[in-house]
């Protein structure tokens, strides 16, 4: 689904009195701080009642997990089994380390929550 179709669907649901939730994942391969900024801006432009921002989680047995292993994107010294994926991450990309992903996750929710109410 493209962004404009998603926006239109949310606007129709909002107009009909349906509560809208947005679930956004940051930190998939190819993510940059610029793409995260665009995701935050998009979330703030939508008629959402709540927005959740999570860092991508590479669970064992998934193609994403295999890609993370193959490319060495696991955070050094951290075991995925010991990480609460809602609060932290095991990902550590070149140019976008775990600390930055965690920073952006917190910032995304803060920015969304502090936005002016959509009209």
C-alpha positions as CSV (number, residue, x, y, z in Angstrom):
1,X,0.0,0.0,0.0
2,X,1.4,3.4,-0.9
3,X,1.5,6.3,1.5
4,X,-1.4,8.3,-0.1
5,X,-3.7,5.3,-0.1
6,X,-2.8,4.7,3.6
7,X,-3.5,8.4,4.4
8,X,-6.9,8.3,2.6
9,X,-7.9,5.1,4.4
10,X,-7.0,6.6,7.7
11,X,-8.9,9.8,6.9
12,X,-12.0,7.8,6.0
13,X,-11.8,5.8,9.2
14,X,-11.3,8.9,11.3
15,X,-14.3,10.6,9.6
16,X,-16.4,7.5,10.4
17,X,-15.4,7.7,14.1
18,X,-13.0,4.7,14.0
19,X,-9.9,5.0,16.2
20,X,-6.7,4.8,14.2
21,X,-3.4,3.3,15.4
22,X,-0.1,3.6,13.6
23,X,2.6,1.0,13.9
24,X,6.0,2.1,12.6
25,X,9.1,0.0,12.3
26,X,12.5,1.7,12.1
27,X,15.9,0.0,11.5
28,X,15.2,-2.3,8.6
29,X,18.2,-2.8,6.2
30,X,18.8,0.4,4.3
31,X,17.4,2.7,7.0
32,X,19.1,6.0,7.5
33,X,18.6,8.9,9.9
34,X,16.9,10.7,7.0
35,X,14.5,7.9,6.3
36,X,13.6,7.8,10.0
37,X,13.0,11.6,9.9
38,X,10.6,11.1,7.0
39,X,8.8,8.3,8.8
40,X,8.3,10.6,11.8
41,X,7.1,13.4,9.7
42,X,4.6,11.1,7.9
43,X,3.3,9.7,11.2
44,X,2.7,13.3,12.5
45,X,0.7,14.1,9.4
46,X,-1.8,11.3,9.8
47,X,-5.1,11.3,11.8
48,X,-3.8,8.8,14.4
49,X,-5.1,8.2,17.9
50,X,-1.9,6.5,18.9
51,X,1.4,5.8,17.2
52,X,3.9,3.1,18.2
53,X,7.5,3.0,17.0
54,X,9.6,-0.1,17.2
55,X,13.0,-1.1,16.1
56,X,13.0,-4.0,13.7
57,X,13.6,-7.3,15.6
58,X,15.5,-10.1,13.9
59,X,13.9,-13.2,15.3
60,X,15.6,-16.6,14.7
61,X,14.2,-18.5,11.7
62,X,13.2,-15.4,9.8
63,X,14.9,-14.2,6.6
64,X,15.7,-10.9,8.4
65,X,17.6,-12.8,11.1
66,X,19.6,-14.7,8.5
67,X,20.4,-11.4,6.8
68,X,21.6,-9.8,10.0
69,X,23.8,-12.9,10.7
70,X,25.2,-12.9,7.2
71,X,26.1,-9.2,7.3
72,X,27.4,-9.1,10.9
73,X,24.8,-6.5,12.0
74,X,24.4,-7.9,15.6
75,X,25.4,-5.6,18.4
76,X,28.7,-6.8,19.8
77,X,28.4,-8.6,23.1
78,X,24.6,-8.6,23.1
79,X,22.6,-11.8,22.8
80,X,19.2,-11.4,21.2
81,X,17.6,-13.7,23.8
82,X,18.6,-11.3,26.6
83,X,17.2,-8.2,25.0
84,X,13.7,-6.8,25.5
85,X,13.0,-5.9,21.9
86,X,10.4,-3.2,23.0
87,X,13.1,-1.3,24.8
88,X,16.4,-2.0,23.1
89,X,17.8,-3.6,20.0
90,X,20.4,-6.1,18.9
91,X,21.0,-4.4,15.6
92,X,24.2,-2.4,15.0
93,X,24.5,-1.2,11.4
94,X,27.5,0.6,10.0
95,X,26.5,4.2,10.1
96,X,23.4,3.6,12.2
97,X,24.5,1.9,15.5
98,X,22.2,0.5,18.2
99,X,22.4,3.7,20.3
100,X,21.2,5.8,17.4
101,X,18.3,3.4,16.7
102,X,17.3,3.6,20.3
103,X,17.6,7.4,20.3
104,X,15.4,7.7,17.2
105,X,12.8,5.3,18.6
106,X,12.4,7.4,21.7
107,X,12.5,10.7,19.7
108,X,9.9,9.4,17.2
109,X,7.3,8.8,19.9
110,X,8.1,12.1,21.6
111,X,7.8,14.1,18.4
112,X,4.5,12.3,17.5
113,X,3.1,12.8,21.0
114,X,4.0,16.5,21.1
115,X,2.8,17.4,17.6
116,X,-0.1,19.8,17.2
117,X,-3.4,17.9,16.9
118,X,-4.3,17.1,13.3
119,X,-7.3,19.1,12.0
